[in-house]
Amino acid sequence: MRLSLVLLASGALLVHAATTSLDGIYALVQRQIPQHANSFTFSLIDGGGDSFAISDPASGDGVSVQCTTVSACARGLYTYVTQFGGVDIWWTGSRLSQLSSTLPKVGTPVNGTAIVPYRYHFNTVTFDYTAAFWSWDQWQAELDWLALRGVNLPLAWVGYEYTLIQVFQEVGLSDEDISSFLSGPAFQAWNRFGNIQGSWGGPLPTQWIDDQYSLQKQIVARMYELGMTPVLPAFTGFVPRAFADLYPSSSIINGSQWSGFPADLTDVTFLEPWDDLFTTMQTSFINKQQAAFGENVTHIYTLDQYNENNPYSGDTGYLASISNNTFAALRAADAEAVWMMQGWLFFSSESFWTDERISAYLGGVSGDDSMIVLDLYSEAQPQWQRTNSYYGKQWVWCELHDYGGNMGMEGNMPVLVSDPLSALASSPNMKGIGLTMEGQEGNEIVYDILLDQAWSSTSINISAYTEAWVARRYTVSPLPAAAQTAWQILSSTVYSNSNPDTQATIKGILELEPATSGLTDRTGHHPTEITYDTNTTIVPALQNLVQAATENPALLNVPEFVYDLVDTARQLLANRFIDAYNALVSTYSSGGSAAAINATGQPLLTILRDLDTLLWTDQNFLLPTWLSAARSLAGDNTTYADYLEYNARNQITLWGPDGEINDYASKQWAGLVGTYYYQRWETFIGYLANITESGQAYDSSALSSQMFAIGEAWDAETLNLSTLINGDALSVVQGIMQDYI
């Protein structure tokens, strides 16, 4: 049987550079659906935009695909394999190879059109919180996932330091000068942002710099092959401190302190863009990238100068001059350059970025199509309305959602399927929909539905969408109704959170440094407030998942089902921990005895032990997976492996030499819960009991010092945990249900 995917024209495509070769799509089919490697043929037809029509062939066997863009071909293929083949590709792995040997007929042709020219992916910091230690195999899987879902504008700035170092060397900076500036592998995004400089885990090794650059070449080439336009980095203006000594008459200022870091690790030096050296360095940087990746791979560059770091002056003339000269330098290097920036600064530093200042800064860049602003947190804190649609500049409606790669279940699907459409109707210069999660962990349904909404001109029906999503996520027959019931509960409650103050991944308080106050019911950044009733949401959802596995044990062979089973039970325990914590604090605050405090504290430790046991049953929840990925990049070099592991450990715990943003990137992982978090809470309970018995006053500073010592010692350890799963997920979950429901 031959399948015809005809991609139709629909408007002008604004992405500047994309391949017209279909080799990448053929290779994707070979990788993901090898049994049908010879069943699909693709051809490009004239037309603008991204549209497709899926139909049966007029005659003969095999598959014929016609398309206006390579990206649309990938999305058309995805529409077929999901809607007709009932298979999908997930972060937990691809199930596309399970597409039946006889391809299902389409019948009445199915049409689809992207409602925006840009479908964007990646937050700048995702490259550290999730992908810091990814191998090429992991990147290949990610890029196939992106291509099939229709993403055509992904950020690509792995290996940035390789080119930057060459530019620094050209202007006379020594290796020592440069080394003192660059940050460690797990913290490079914030060095690139100008928030931090230097490394507290030791200087950045040359091997890392070279290997990441080689990886970037593979990534960019594959993005291009798959019909995407990579967004490449540019020279931002942040330079080592020694630059001022080399060029004392240059226009140099120092940025502000960031997140409590000591002066030697922040206050980053900034070369103002009207200095001729800025243009010289920008031209050199972009020319080197063009030589490495190709002149026509992209003309879009990411460039953020004020991420959580306010400008030297709020004068509107100053701000307009900064942006005007920055853009002029980009255009001097690439006559077709488009400047992409994250719009996070307008929210995070809202008191500084008044309407007048935003207008001046954006207005300094001539031409509305010369800039793309990512409205980074559109689902909860959109900035496009207050900025008058970014004063005419192109902008992208984005879902942020996941701070630091935290793992709590949360989402607002009703907003995701309505607000992008409302914004598009109100703002003609909205040109994209995208994902900008800080960490790409869990909650997959909220990311899937937004990328699918980018291909639907009407609001997606959440209930019907969830039903279809579950059916292809759990590829068993028959699929028990209980599996669908579980997700209908979750999608209408946990994933329909309408409170904008808690619309980011819910952080479990068990991951936070213990204290007697300030942990529960947080809103805003890193919320801990649970906005639903656990007993009427998480509990019945978990019960239905277990019932489904009992009715059809084949579900336990589906990695996505096991993941969801463990994840839902994990959320149950995280929520139950809040109740146990409140009981402990109440006992202490009401003058309970040391014995009573110890007794009331035991349930917290039991939950942590049970949670650790649960997490060990699934590969996706293991600390050793993160640590071994870091160490594996070093090969046989033990010293280098230890260095990478320290970076990996410090990021998810202290996040800085002195815990500057402690617990920001915390994770509920087996091996982390059972060691680090357990030790902290055990110490906390013992501390409360001891001061009660001795009559001492609560000393938060002394307690924090103990916690920091625990973190410092834990970060200095090296991997001694198994990288293998341990235990049967269903049995462990059933035990948890007996104890916590």
C-alpha positions in Angstrom: 0.0 0.0 0.0 1.2 3.5 -0.8 0.4 6.5 1.4 0.2 10.0 0.0 1.0 13.0 2.1 0.5 16.1 0.1 1.8 19.3 1.7 -0.1 22.3 0.6 0.9 26.0 0.5 -0.3 28.3 3.3 1.1 31.7 3.6 4.7 32.9 3.5 7.2 31.0 5.6 9.3 33.4 7.7 12.0 31.1 8.8 15.0 32.2 6.7 17.0 29.1 5.9 15.8 25.6 5.6 16.9 22.7 3.5 15.1 21.5 0.4 16.7 18.1 0.5 14.6 15.3 1.7 17.5 13.0 2.6 16.9 13.8 6.3 13.3 12.6 6.2 14.3 9.4 4.5 16.9 8.9 7.2 14.4 9.6 9.9 12.1 6.9 8.6 15.1 4.5 8.4 15.9 5.2 12.1 12.4 5.2 13.5 10.4 2.9 11.2 13.0 0.6 9.7 10.5 -2.0 8.5 8.9 0.7 6.3 12.1 2.3 5.1 11.2 1.6 1.5 7.5 2.3 1.9 7.7 6.1 1.9 8.7 8.4 -1.0 8.8 12.2 -0.5 8.8 15.1 -3.0 8.7 18.8 -2.6 6.1 21.0 -4.3 5.9 24.7 -4.7 4.0 26.8 -2.1 4.5 28.7 1.1 3.8 27.9 4.7 3.5 24.5 6.2 0.5 22.4 5.3 -0.3 18.8 4.6 -3.0 16.5 3.3 -2.8 12.8 4.0 -4.4 10.5 1.5 -4.3 7.0 0.1 -2.3 6.6 -3.2 -4.1 6.4 -6.5 -2.4 3.1 -7.2 0.4 0.8 -6.3 2.2 -0.1 -3.1 4.3 2.2 -0.9 3.9 5.7 0.4 4.1 9.0 -1.6 4.7 12.2 0.3 4.5 15.6 -1.3 5.3 18.7 0.8 6.0 22.4 0.6 8.7 22.2 3.4 10.7 19.4 4.9 9.4 20.3 8.3 5.8 19.9 7.1 6.7 16.5 5.6 7.9 15.4 9.1 4.7 16.7 10.7 2.5 15.0 8.0 4.3 11.7 8.7 3.7 12.2 12.4 0.0 12.8 11.8 -0.2 9.6 9.9 1.7 7.4 12.4 -0.2 8.8 15.4 -3.8 9.1 14.0 -3.8 6.1 11.8 -0.9 3.9 13.0 -1.7 4.5 16.7 2.0 4.8 17.6 4.1 7.7 18.9 7.6 8.8 20.0 8.1 9.7 23.7 10.9 11.0 25.9 11.0 7.5 27.3 11.6 6.0 23.9 10.2 5.6 20.4 7.3 3.2 19.7 7.2 4.0 16.0 8.8 0.7 15.1 5.5 -0.9 16.3 3.7 0.5 13.3 1.9 -2.4 11.7 3.4 -4.2 8.7 0.3 -3.4 6.7 -0.1 0.4 6.7 -3.6 1.4 7.6 -5.6 3.2 4.9 -6.4 6.8 5.3 -9.8 6.9 3.5 -10.9 10.5 3.3 -7.8 12.7 3.0 -6.8 14.5 6.1 -5.5 18.1 5.9 -3.4 20.0 8.3 -1.8 23.4 8.4 0.5 25.1 10.9 -1.2 28.2 12.3 2.1 29.9 12.9 5.3 29.9 10.8 7.6 29.3 13.8 7.3 26.3 16.1 10.1 26.9 18.6 11.8 24.7 21.2 14.3 25.1 24.1 14.9 27.4 26.9 18.5 28.6 27.0 18.9 26.8 30.4 17.5 23.5 29.1 20.9 22.8 27.8 22.2 22.6 31.4 19.2 21.4 33.4 18.4 18.5 31.1 20.9 18.2 28.3 24.2 19.1 30.0 25.6 15.6 29.6 23.7 14.2 26.6 25.4 12.0 24.2 24.8 12.1 20.4 22.3 9.2 20.8 20.2 11.2 23.1 20.4 14.2 20.9 19.3 12.1 17.9 16.2 10.9 19.7 15.4 14.5 20.8 15.7 15.9 17.3 13.5 13.2 15.8 11.0 14.0 18.5 11.1 17.7 17.6 11.0 17.1 13.8 8.0 14.8 13.9 6.0 17.2 16.1 6.6 20.0 13.6 9.3 22.0 15.4 11.2 24.1 12.9 13.0 26.7 15.0 15.1 25.0 17.7 17.9 26.7 19.8 21.3 25.2 19.1 24.1 26.5 21.3 26.0 23.5 22.4 29.8 24.1 22.1 29.5 27.9 22.2 32.7 28.2 24.1 34.9 26.8 21.4 34.2 29.7 19.0 34.2 32.2 21.8 37.7 31.2 22.9 39.0 31.7 19.4 37.5 35.2 19.3 38.9 36.1 22.7 42.4 34.9 21.7 42.2 37.1 18.6 41.9 40.2 20.7 44.8 39.2 22.8 43.3 37.5 25.9 45.5 34.8 27.4 44.5 31.3 28.1 44.5 32.1 31.8 42.3 35.2 31.3 39.8 33.1 29.3 39.9 30.2 31.8 39.1 32.5 34.7 35.9 33.6 32.8 34.4 30.3 31.6 32.0 28.4 33.9 31.7 24.6 34.5 29.8 22.2 32.2 26.5 22.2 34.3 26.4 26.0 34.6 27.4 27.4 31.2 24.0 28.9 30.3 24.4 31.5 33.1 27.9 32.3 32.0 26.6 32.9 28.5 23.9 35.1 30.0 26.4 37.2 31.8 25.1 36.2 35.3 28.2 34.3 36.4 31.9 33.9 35.5 34.4 31.4 36.5 34.0 27.9 37.8 33.9 26.7 41.4 34.6 23.1 40.4 37.9 23.7 38.6 38.7 25.3 35.2 36.7 24.1 32.1 38.8 21.3 30.5 39.9 21.6 26.9 38.5 18.1 26.2 35.0 19.4 27.2 35.3 22.4 24.9 36.4 20.3 21.9 34.0 17.5 22.4 31.0 19.8 22.8 32.0 21.7 19.6 32.1 18.4 17.7 28.7 17.5 19.2 27.3 20.9 18.1 28.4 20.2 14.5 26.3 17.0 14.5 23.3 18.7 16.1 23.3 21.6 13.7 23.7 19.3 10.7 20.8 17.1 11.8 18.5 20.0 12.6 19.1 21.3 9.1 18.6 17.9 7.5 15.2 17.6 9.3 14.0 20.9 7.9 14.7 23.0 10.9 16.3 26.4 11.1 18.8 26.3 14.0 19.0 29.4 16.2 22.7 29.8 16.7 24.5 31.9 19.3 26.1 35.3 18.8 28.7 37.3 20.7 26.8 38.9 23.6 29.5 41.4 24.8 30.4 39.6 28.0 34.2 39.4 28.3 36.8 38.4 30.9 37.9 41.1 33.4 41.3 41.2 31.8 39.8 42.8 28.7 39.7 46.1 30.5 43.5 46.0 31.1 44.1 45.2 27.5 41.8 47.9 26.2 41.6 50.6 28.9 39.9 53.1 26.6 37.2 50.7 25.5 33.5 51.1 26.5 33.3 48.6 29.4 31.0 48.3 32.4 30.5 45.7 35.0 27.1 44.0 35.4 25.2 43.6 38.6 25.5 40.8 41.2 23.4 37.8 40.4 21.6 35.6 43.0 24.0 36.3 45.9 27.1 35.0 44.1 30.4 36.5 45.4 32.0 39.3 43.4 34.7 37.1 41.8 32.0 34.9 40.3 29.5 37.5 39.1 29.6 41.3 38.2 30.4 40.2 34.7 32.3 42.7 32.5 30.3 43.9 29.5 31.7 45.5 26.3 29.1 48.0 25.2 28.1 47.4 21.6 28.9 50.9 20.2 32.6 50.1 20.8 34.3 49.1 17.5 35.7 46.0 19.2 32.2 44.7 19.7 31.5 44.7 16.0 34.9 43.2 15.3 34.3 40.4 17.7 30.8 39.8 16.5 31.9 39.5 12.9 34.7 37.1 13.8 32.3 35.0 15.9 29.6 34.7 13.3 32.1 34.2 10.4 33.7 31.3 12.3 30.2 29.7 12.8 29.4 30.1 9.2 32.6 28.4 8.2 31.9 25.6 10.6 28.2 25.0 9.9 27.5 26.6 6.5 26.6 30.2 5.5 23.0 29.4 4.8 22.1 27.1 7.7 20.6 30.0 9.6 20.4 33.7 9.9 18.7 33.7 13.3 20.9 34.3 16.4 20.1 34.1 20.1 21.4 37.1 22.0 20.4 37.9 25.6 22.3 40.7 27.4 20.0 41.4 30.4 18.8 38.1 31.8 18.2 38.9 35.5 20.9 41.5 35.1 19.7 45.1 34.6 21.3 47.5 32.2 23.8 50.0 33.4 21.4 52.9 32.9 17.6 53.1 32.6 17.8 56.1 30.3 15.7 55.4 27.2 18.4 56.8 24.9 21.0 54.5 26.4 18.8 51.5 26.0 17.9 52.3 22.4 21.6 52.8 21.6 22.5 49.4 23.2 20.0 47.5 21.0 20.6 49.6 17.9 24.4 49.0 18.0 24.0 45.3 19.0 21.8 44.8 15.9 24.1 46.8 13.7 27.0 44.5 14.7 24.9 41.5 13.9 24.0 42.9 10.5 27.7 43.8 9.9 28.5 40.1 10.3 25.4 38.8 8.5 23.3 41.0 6.3 20.3 38.9 6.9 20.7 38.5 10.6 17.6 38.2 12.8 18.0 38.8 16.6 16.2 36.4 18.9 15.9 37.2 22.6 14.1 35.7 25.5 11.4 38.0 26.9 12.0 36.8 30.5 13.7 40.0 31.5 10.5 42.0 31.1 8.8 39.8 33.7 11.6 39.0 36.1 12.8 42.6 36.2 9.4 44.2 35.7 10.1 47.2 38.0 13.0 48.2 35.8 11.5 47.4 32.4 8.8 50.0 32.2 6.8 50.4 29.1 8.9 53.3 28.0 12.1 51.4 28.5 10.9 48.3 26.7 9.7 50.5 23.8 13.0 52.2 23.6 15.0 49.0 23.8 13.0 47.1 21.2 12.6 50.2 19.1 16.3 50.6 18.7 16.2 47.7 16.3 15.0 48.8 12.9 12.4 46.7 11.2 9.8 44.5 12.8 11.0 41.4 11.1 14.5 41.8 12.3 13.8 40.6 15.8 12.0 37.6 17.4 11.0 37.9 21.1 10.2 34.7 23.0 7.3 35.5 25.4 8.8 33.0 27.7 6.0 32.5 30.3 2.9 33.0 28.2 0.8 30.4 30.1 0.9 32.3 33.4 2.7 35.6 33.1 2.3 36.8 29.5 4.1 40.0 28.7 2.8 40.6 25.1 -0.3 42.5 26.2 1.5 45.0 28.4 4.2 45.6 25.8 1.7 46.3 23.1 2.7 43.0 21.3 6.3 43.8 21.8 5.9 47.1 19.9 5.5 45.4 16.5 8.4 43.0 16.7 7.8 39.3 15.9 7.1 37.3 19.0 6.4 33.7 20.0 3.8 32.4 22.5 5.8 30.1 24.8 5.1 27.7 27.6 7.8 27.9 30.4 6.3 25.6 33.0 9.3 23.7 34.4 11.7 25.6 36.6 15.1 23.8 37.1 13.9 20.5 35.8 11.6 20.0 38.9 9.3 17.0 38.6 5.9 17.8 40.2 2.8 17.0 38.2 1.1 20.3 37.0 -0.2 22.0 34.0 -2.9 24.3 32.6 -4.2 22.6 29.5 -7.3 24.8 29.1 -5.0 27.8 28.7 -2.7 26.0 26.3 -5.5 25.3 23.9 -7.2 28.7 24.1 -4.8 31.5 24.8 -2.4 31.0 21.8 -5.5 31.3 19.5 -6.7 34.4 21.3 -3.3 35.9 21.1 -3.0 35.1 17.4 -6.3 36.8 16.7 -5.3 39.9 18.7 -1.7 40.2 17.7 -0.7 40.0 14.0 3.0 40.0 14.8 2.6 36.8 16.9 4.6 34.4 14.6 5.1 31.3 16.7 4.2 28.9 19.4 6.9 27.2 21.4 8.2 25.3 24.4 10.7 27.0 26.7 10.7 24.7 29.7 13.8 25.1 31.8 14.1 21.4 32.3 12.6 18.8 30.0 11.3 16.4 32.7 7.9 14.8 33.1 4.4 16.3 32.4 4.7 15.3 28.8 1.1 15.8 27.9 1.2 19.5 28.5 4.1 19.9 26.1 2.5 17.6 23.5 -0.8 19.4 23.4 0.8 22.8 22.9 2.8 21.7 19.9 -0.3 20.0 18.5 -2.3 23.2 19.0 0.2 24.9 16.7 -1.3 22.8 14.0 -5.0 23.4 14.8 -6.9 26.6 14.1 -9.6 25.6 16.6 -9.1 24.9 20.3 -8.3 21.3 20.9 -10.9 19.3 22.9 -9.0 18.2 26.0 -11.0 15.2 26.8 -10.9 13.8 23.3 -7.2 14.7 23.0 -6.4 12.9 26.3 -8.2 9.8 25.2 -6.3 9.6 21.9 -3.0 10.4 23.7 -3.4 7.6 26.2 -4.5 5.1 23.5 -1.2 5.5 21.6 0.9 6.0 24.8 -0.2 2.6 26.1 0.1 0.4 23.0 -1.7 -2.7 24.3 -4.9 -4.4 23.2 -7.3 -4.3 24.8 -6.6 -1.1 26.7 -8.5 -1.2 29.9 -10.9 1.6 30.4 -9.3 2.3 33.8 -6.2 3.6 32.1 -8.4 6.2 30.3 -10.2 7.0 33.5 -7.0 7.7 35.3 -5.9 10.3 32.7 -9.3 11.9 32.4 -9.1 12.5 36.1 -5.6 14.0 35.8 -6.2 16.1 32.7 -9.3 17.7 34.3 -7.7 18.4 37.6 -4.0 18.3 38.1 -3.4 19.4 34.5 -6.1 22.0 34.5 -4.6 24.3 37.1 -6.1 27.8 36.6 -4.1 29.6 39.3 -1.3 31.6 37.5 0.6 31.9 40.8 1.2 28.1 40.9 1.6 27.5 37.2 5.1 26.1 37.2 6.1 22.6 38.1 5.1 22.0 41.7 8.2 21.5 43.9 8.0 18.9 46.6 8.9 20.3 50.0 11.0 17.2 50.7 13.5 18.6 48.2 13.9 21.9 50.2 16.3 22.6 53.0 14.4 21.7 56.1 13.0 24.5 58.3 10.1 25.1 60.6 8.5 27.6 58.2 8.4 28.9 54.7 8.2 25.5 52.9 4.5 24.9 52.3 2.0 26.8 50.3 4.6 28.8 48.3 3.3 30.5 45.2 5.1 32.2 42.4 8.6 31.0 41.6 8.9 27.3 42.6 5.4 26.9 44.0 4.8 24.2 46.6 1.1 24.9 47.1 -1.0 21.9 46.0 -4.0 23.3 44.1 -6.0 20.1 44.1 -7.4 17.6 46.6 -4.9 14.6 46.5 -7.6 12.2 47.7 -9.9 13.0 44.8 -7.3 13.3 42.1 -3.9 11.6 42.5 -5.5 8.7 44.6 -8.2 7.6 42.1 -5.8 8.2 39.2 -3.3 5.8 40.8 -6.0 3.3 41.7 -7.1 3.2 38.1 -3.6 2.8 36.7 -3.1 -0.2 39.0 -6.5 -1.6 38.1 -5.5 -1.3 34.4 -2.3 -3.2 35.0 -4.1 -5.9 36.8 -6.6 -6.2 34.0 -4.0 -6.3 31.3 -0.5 -7.1 32.6 1.0 -6.3 29.2 0.9 -2.7 30.2 3.8 -3.4 32.5 5.9 -4.0 29.4 5.1 -0.5 28.1 7.8 1.9 29.4 5.5 4.9 29.3 2.9 3.1 31.4 5.5 2.1 34.0 6.8 5.7 34.0 3.3 7.1 34.6 2.6 4.6 37.3 5.7 5.5 39.2 5.3 9.2 38.6 1.7 9.2 40.0 2.8 7.2 43.0 5.7 9.6 43.4 3.4 12.5 43.5 1.2 10.8 46.1 4.2 10.4 48.4 5.4 13.9 47.8 2.0 15.2 48.8 1.7 12.9 51.9 5.1 14.3 53.0 3.5 17.7 53.4 1.0 16.3 55.9 3.7 14.5 57.8 5.8 17.7 57.9 2.9 19.8 59.2 2.4 17.3 62.0 6.1 17.4 63.0 6.1 21.2 63.0 2.9 21.3 65.0 4.4 18.9 67.6 7.5 21.1 67.9 5.7 24.4 68.0 3.3 23.2 70.6 6.1 22.3 73.0 6.1 18.6 72.4 8.9 16.6 74.1 12.0 15.4 72.4 10.6 11.9 72.3 7.4 13.2 70.7 9.3 15.1 68.1 11.4 12.0 67.2 8.2 9.9 67.0 6.4 12.5 64.9 9.4 12.8 62.6 9.6 9.1 61.8 6.8 9.2 59.2 8.8 11.7 57.2 11.7 9.4 57.1 9.5 6.4 56.2 8.1 8.4 53.3 11.5 9.2 52.0 12.6 5.5 52.3 9.4 4.4 50.5 9.9 7.1 47.8 13.4 6.0 47.2 12.4 2.4 46.9 9.7 3.4 44.4 12.0 5.5 42.3 14.5 2.7 42.0 12.0 0.7 39.9 12.2 2.9 36.8 15.3 4.0 34.9 13.9 7.5 34.3 14.0 8.3 38.1 17.6 7.3 38.9 20.3 9.6 40.2 22.9 7.2 38.7 21.5 7.9 35.2 22.4 11.6 35.6 25.8 11.0 37.2 26.9 8.1 34.9 25.9 10.2 31.8 28.3 12.9 33.1 31.1 10.5 33.9 30.8 8.6 30.6 31.8 11.7 28.7 35.3 11.4 30.3 36.0 7.9 29.0 38.9 6.4 31.0 40.0 9.7 32.5 39.0 9.3 36.1 40.0 12.9 37.1 37.9 14.4 34.4 35.0 12.1 35.3 35.2 13.2 38.9 35.1 16.8 37.7 32.0 16.2 35.6 30.3 14.4 38.4 30.9 17.2 40.8 29.3 19.6 38.4 26.3 17.2 38.0 25.9 16.9 41.8 26.3 20.5 42.6 23.7 21.6 40.1 20.9 19.5 41.7 21.9 20.4 45.2 23.8 23.5 46.3 23.9 25.2 42.9 27.0 27.3 43.7 30.0 27.0 45.9 28.1 28.3 48.9 24.6 27.2 48.1 23.7 30.4 46.3 20.5 29.0 44.7 20.3 26.0 46.9 17.8 23.3 45.8 16.8 25.2 42.6 17.3 22.2 40.3 16.3 19.6 42.9 15.0 16.3 41.6 13.1 13.4 43.1 15.5 10.7 42.0 16.4 7.3 43.5 19.7 7.7 45.2 19.2 11.4 45.8 16.1 11.0 47.9 17.6 8.1 49.9 20.9 9.7 50.7 20.9 13.5 50.5 17.3 14.4 51.3 17.0 11.6 53.9 20.2 12.8 55.7 19.0 16.4 55.7 15.6 15.5 57.2 17.0 13.1 59.7 19.4 15.8 60.8 16.5 18.3 61.0 14.4 16.0 63.2 17.4 15.3 65.4 18.1 19.0 65.7 14.6 19.8 66.8 14.6 17.0 69.4 18.0 18.1 70.7 17.2 21.8 71.2 13.9 20.9 72.8 15.7 18.6 75.2 18.4 21.1 76.0 16.2 24.1 76.1 18.1 25.9 73.4 16.5 28.4 71.0 15.9 27.5 67.4 18.9 28.9 65.4 18.1 28.9 61.7 21.7 30.0 60.8 23.3 27.1 62.8 20.8 24.7 61.2 21.6 26.0 57.7 25.3 25.6 58.4 24.7 21.9 59.2 22.7 21.5 56.0 25.4 23.2 53.9 28.0 20.8 55.3 25.8 17.9 54.3 25.6 19.3 50.8 29.3 20.1 50.5 30.2 16.5 51.6 27.6 15.0 49.3 28.8 17.0 46.3 32.3 15.7 46.9 31.4 12.1 46.6 31.7 10.0 43.5 29.3 7.4 42.0 29.0 4.2 44.0 25.4 3.4 43.2 24.1 0.9 40.7 22.8 2.2 37.4 20.3 -0.6 37.2 16.6 -0.5 38.3 15.8 -2.5 41.4 12.3 -3.9 42.3 9.0 -4.4 40.6 7.1 -1.2 40.0 3.6 -2.6 40.4 4.4 -4.5 43.6 6.0 -1.4 45.1 3.1 0.8 44.1 0.6 -1.6 45.6 2.5 -1.5 48.8 2.4 2.3 48.8 -1.3 2.3 48.2 -1.8 0.0 51.2 0.1 2.5 53.5 -0.9 5.9 52.1 -4.4 5.6 50.7 
